[in-house]
Every structure is written in C-alpha cells, then in structure tokens.
Amino acid sequence: MDIMNEALDFEKAKMSNMSTSDRVVASREAKRLILALNEIYKETKDDDIMDMMKRLTDKKKRIEKRLKGLPPT
C-alpha cells in the first residue's frame, strides 16, 4: 500500500526548524494521510492502520500547536 509508506515517511520526518509555511504544508499533508488511511480502515478494520492514524493525529496536533504559538508539550 503506497499510502502506508507515505504515512511512515511522514511519521519519521523531522519537524524541527520548520518555517510557518512548512508547518501549514505539513499539517495539510497529515490531514490528507489520515483521511486516506481512514478510508482503508473502514474496509479492513486493521488495528495497525488505526494505530498509525493515532500517531499521525498526535503529530498533526503538535504541528498545529506550534502554528498557534503555544509551547509544545
């Protein structure tokens, strides 16, 4: 599955020293990946896909928190 490889690459990517526009792009990419994985999950009910979606959601929340100017936790 190509989307799974994209999600793994995104998950492993470093998010430090990003500009604001880079963070916006990363947040949109995370959303795209999560929605694509969700469509696959609806059909397969695979727990590994659910775990990946959760990890991507956490990373997306951290990115968005930085966009809003709050310190990361």
PASERO-998022 format. One record per residue (C-alpha): x, y, z; residue number from 0; chain. Coordinates in nm, 3 decimals. Layout:
BEGIN
east,north,up,resi,chain
X,Y,Z,NUM,A
...
//
This chain:
BEGIN
east,north,up,resi,chain
0.000,0.000,0.000,0,A
0.154,0.323,-0.115,1,A
-0.036,0.544,0.130,2,A
0.104,0.339,0.419,3,A
0.460,0.407,0.300,4,A
0.384,0.778,0.265,5,A
0.244,0.782,0.618,6,A
0.552,0.607,0.757,7,A
0.784,0.851,0.578,8,A
0.585,1.146,0.712,9,A
0.590,1.000,1.062,10,A
0.969,0.962,1.055,11,A
1.035,1.309,0.910,12,A
1.197,1.569,1.134,13,A
0.975,1.862,1.223,14,A
1.233,2.088,1.384,15,A
1.344,2.420,1.233,16,A
1.037,2.450,1.012,17,A
0.903,2.778,0.884,18,A
0.538,2.868,0.933,19,A
0.455,2.784,0.574,20,A
0.631,2.447,0.612,21,A
0.417,2.375,0.918,22,A
0.099,2.461,0.727,23,A
0.200,2.225,0.446,24,A
0.289,1.951,0.696,25,A
-0.044,1.990,0.874,26,A
-0.235,1.960,0.547,27,A
-0.030,1.658,0.444,28,A
-0.102,1.490,0.778,29,A
-0.474,1.553,0.731,30,A
-0.463,1.408,0.379,31,A
-0.284,1.096,0.502,32,A
-0.518,1.047,0.797,33,A
-0.827,1.073,0.576,34,A
-0.681,0.831,0.320,35,A
-0.591,0.582,0.592,36,A
-0.939,0.618,0.738,37,A
-1.095,0.509,0.407,38,A
-0.876,0.198,0.410,39,A
-0.957,0.134,0.777,40,A
-1.331,0.146,0.709,41,A
-1.293,-0.153,0.477,42,A
-1.029,-0.358,0.659,43,A
-1.073,-0.273,1.030,44,A
-0.696,-0.330,1.068,45,A
-0.568,-0.222,1.411,46,A
-0.226,-0.130,1.268,47,A
-0.390,0.131,1.047,48,A
-0.579,0.272,1.346,49,A
-0.254,0.298,1.543,50,A
-0.087,0.478,1.253,51,A
-0.378,0.723,1.229,52,A
-0.346,0.794,1.603,53,A
0.027,0.862,1.573,54,A
-0.027,1.092,1.274,55,A
-0.303,1.275,1.460,56,A
-0.070,1.334,1.756,57,A
0.200,1.469,1.524,58,A
-0.055,1.691,1.348,59,A
-0.172,1.830,1.684,60,A
0.188,1.914,1.780,61,A
0.241,2.094,1.448,62,A
-0.082,2.290,1.487,63,A
0.003,2.380,1.845,64,A
0.324,2.540,1.719,65,A
0.131,2.724,1.448,66,A
-0.089,2.882,1.715,67,A
0.218,2.990,1.913,68,A
0.171,2.761,2.212,69,A
0.475,2.579,2.353,70,A
0.486,2.211,2.253,71,A
0.415,1.954,2.525,72,A
//
